[in-house]
């Protein structure tokens, strides 16, 4: 007879240690305590969850497995699950837990997640920061390797700060991977959503100006815009 021991749930990572570890790498970190289901969601937590859903956050780390269910419940109560699901599935938002069961729980909600490579705060931070340093989703383009971060773009490893609207446009074009996006589709990702064709044109012009290269975002006459990607094959 073979005995299979029950898996031992890892001890929660000390949050203060984790915050210090992240700060030492130059990362900006915000602590959020998900409310109980029978409590109102604090304004601060709402703002942070909105930032996660709207592309202003690169990763969410869960130092304790127990926090996953409460976080999911808060996201669902605010109607943000679909937006967050889209960001995780496009590899634009990393979710990292300390426990395989917690990772599975997120996956069951359509949220791909990673499990920390070890039990310490340093392990949890390293599991998240490694992919971010590489540029989670990147495309080879006419101006080099391009990846999107919450505050801008990585172009061949160099960081270019961008406005939230510009980040949203570039992310949408990056995920489209060369497919033409209509002005209406791009208007949906601008702050406020459903923006006019004129507003989209202005926003694209500002993105091009910020990037310093008009060739990256191409205009397709009477159709919309596309990213000038290069096939890796």
BADREN-778969 format. One record per residue (C-alpha): x, y, z. Coordinates in steps of 0.25 Angstrom, whole numbers, plus 5000, padded with zeros to 4 digits. Last residue first. Example, Ala and Ser with C-alpha at 12.3 -4.5 7.8 and 13.67 -1.06 7.14 Angstrom:
2
505549965029 504949825031 
//
This chain:
233
503751324843 503651434853 502651514844 502851664845 501851754852 501451884847 500251904857 498951934850 497952044848 496652074842 495852024830 495552144820 497052154818 497952064826 498752154835 500052094841 500452104855 501952064856 502352154844 502052284851 503252284860 503552374871 502752284881 502152394888 501752464874 501152334869 500352314882 499852464880 499452444866 498652314870 497952394881 497552504871 497052404861 496252334872 495652464877 495252494862 494552354861 493752374873 494052304887 493252184891 494052164903 494252264915 495752254915 496152194901 495952044899 494652054892 495052164882 496052064877 494951964873 494152084867 495352134859 495451994853 496551904857 497451844845 498051714849 499551724851 499651644864 498251694869 498851674884 499951784880 498851874874 498051864886 499251894895 499652004887 498352074888 498152054903 499552104906 499252224898 498052254906 498752234919 499852334915 501252274910 502652264916 503652194907 504452094913 505652034906 505751884905 505651874890 504451964891 503751944904 502452024905 501752114915 501152124929 500451994930 501451924922 501451884907 502451804899 503151844886 504351774879 504951864868 504451984860 503851904848 503251814859 503551684866 502451664876 502451654891 501551594902 502151584916 503251684914 504551614919 504651694932 503151664934 503351514933 504451514944 503751614953 502551524956 503251394960 504351484966 503351554975 502851424980 504151354983 504651484990 503451474999 503751335002 503151205000 503651164986 503551174971 502151244973 501051184965 500551254952 499251294948 498251294936 496951354940 495751284933 494951264947 495451124948 496851174946 496751264958 496351144967 497551064960 498551164965 497951164979 498051014979 499551024974 499851114986 500751244987 499951314976 500351404964 499451474954 500151544943 499351644934 499651674920 499751524916 498551544906 497751444915 498151524927 497651654921 496351594916 496051524929 496251654936 495251724927 494251614929 494351604944 494151754946 492651754949 492951814963 492351704970 493151604962 494451674965 494051674980 493751524980 495051494972 495851564983 495151494994 495351354988 496851394985 497151444999 497151305006 498351264997 499251375004 500351454998 499451474986 500251564975 499551644965 500351684953 500451794942 499551904948 498952024940 498251934930 496751974932 496451844941 497551864950 497352014952 495951984955 496251884965 497151994972 496152094972 495052004977 496051964988 496252104992 494752134992 494452025002 493651904997 492451895006 492351775015 491551645014 492551575004 493751605013 494651715007 495951694999 497151765006 497951834996 499451874997 500051954986 501351934980 502252024971 503451944967 504851994968 505451864971 505651894986 504151944986 503751794983 504551734994 504051845004 502651815000 502851665001 503451675015 502251765019 501251655013 501851535021 501651415011 500551325016 500951185021 500951085010 499750985009 500250845012 499850745002 499150625007 500150505008 500050394998 500150265005 500550144996 500050005000 
//
